[in-house]
Structure formats: structure tokens, C-alpha cells
Amino acid sequence: MSAADAVTDALGQLHSRFAGVREGLPAAYIPQLARADPDAFGLALVSMDGHRYSTGDADVPFTLQSISKPFVYALALSVLGLDEVGRWVNAEPSGEAFNAISLEPATGRPDNAMVNAGAIVTTALIPGTPDEAAFERILRFLGRFAGRELDVDEEVYASEAATGDRNRALAYLIRSAGLLPFDPVAAVETYFRQCAVRATAVDLATMAATLAHGGVNPVTGETVVTAAVAAQVLAVMATCGMYNGSGDWLLRVGLPAKSGVSGGLIAAGPARFGLAAYSPPLDATGTSVRGYGALVALSQRFGLHLM
Ligand code: DON
């Protein structure tokens, strides 16, 4: 069997093995997400030579939610550099849930850019330009990772905007510590829009593969970020990307990763591949149940653990 056939075969087997899992529920605190099809399940892998492998519902668009966070962090690092970004948001695992009141006692900084508090600050750090508002800049940047223009699911955006008071409260709390360089309401609106950007599992695997490939999109050949920024983002994904499940994830899967409450999950094998799963039912940490199961199994079967 060729290497390509082996990958296709492995994804197909994982899909069959986990499609029947019935645990977890789609997120309900953003009402529009609760309407997702609980049976939807897709897997995708993009190799460093730009080959795209997929199975199941890998072409179904869904919203990025927290999977947007590492890519917006990449933009902030590209524009401002690690030291300046680090003045506003730290890079320590919080061990807490994604929506925790994550503020370091000493400085008031959010613990890291993967929890909501840190992601809102990161989004607020992105300056608009004379030609482009901050959100348009973020959207175009996300599209360069995916290798195509992405758009916003306006219904999901409106649903989160109507119910997202906890995130607004986090933004006000951070501003009270003097650490939000922007109007809290506007920062959170931009953050909600970034969370509502729509992509497929194949797009997400391409985005993860771009980080794994030193910042160069392996499908389009475009340099999206420097190798240094790609490495910085992968480091924070490894330690913080799965929130209060980050330790368990690094132990069992051993790859930098990021989950999202819409049921997306990405993982990156540096210099090897980008992976993505989509399946809306979530566990208690906000991670796709089937996605988690499939990636644990894949990592074990192919020895993908980095350690
Ligand atoms: O801010 C929120 O709550 C959502 N827009 C994103 C949270 C999320 O995806 C957490 N990840 N598992």
C-alpha cells in the first residue's frame, strides 16, 4: 500500500470506529451552536507536500470558535513581537476552563492567549490599518492560513453577541487592571466575529499544517508567518491549547492542539502534518468527544507523540 493510501485508509478506519460514539452534547450556551447536527463527523489531514486527505463531513463548514485563537495570536506576534504581546498576555497554562476569570494575581494579565480572557486581549492588540479595519485584517489573515477566503456565519455571531455577557464581563475586568488596550465592548465584538468565522475540517487541517510547516502554507506555498512565530504559537498550543485538558492531551496525544466549542479540533505534527476533526458533541472541557477519541487513537497507532 502506498503512503497516501495508508493515510486514507487510517482516516476511514478511525471514522468508522468513532462515528457510533454517542457521548457528549453540542455546546448550548451559544444557542445557535446547539442546532448543529450531532452526527456530523469529519477528519482531515494535510501533509507537508500539500496533499489533503479527508473522510466523512470534512467539507461541512462550521465556526472556528476557539480555534481562531492561535491564529489571531500569530497575527499579534507577527505585528508586535513576543515581548510586546507578553506585556499584555502571559503564556502559562492556567489549568482552568476556557471561560475562567484567568488573571494573574501579580500583574492582572490573562494567563495565556488560548483562554477567552487572553484571547480577547490578543484580539484587542490587533491594530486596524488605514485600509483595513482590525476584523477585516484578522479575516484575511485566517484565510491565508486556510488557502482561501473565509467568511462569517452571521447567525452564530448574532447568537453569541446576544448571550456573551460573561466575555464582556471578562473584558471589563481586564480593563479595570489597566490591561485592555481597547474599548471592552468593541474588543469583544471583534472577538465574537473572529469566533464566528466559518471553515471546514479540510481548511482547518490546512491551517494547522501551515503552523507545522514553519509558517508556509503547504498547499498555496505562501509564507503566512515566520518560522519563529509558528514555533511560538505551537508552543502555546502544546501547553495551553486544551485548557484544563492540556496535560491529559499532551500525555496521551503528545501534539500541539486547539479545541473549539463548535466541535472542531486541530493538531499539528511539526514538519509532518496538520490534522483536524469536526464533530459537535463535546466533553466537559469543551472538546469534541469523537475528535478526541480519533486523535488519541491516531497518535497511538502511528507513534505521533512528540516526546
Ligand atoms: O468565547 C466563547 O465562549 C466562544 N466563542 C469560544 C469558546 C471555545 O471555543 C472554547 N473551546 N473549546
Residues whose N, C-alpha, C, O or C-beta is under 5 A from the ligand:
A	BS01	DON	Q65 S66 F98 N116 C195 S259 G260 V261 T285 G286
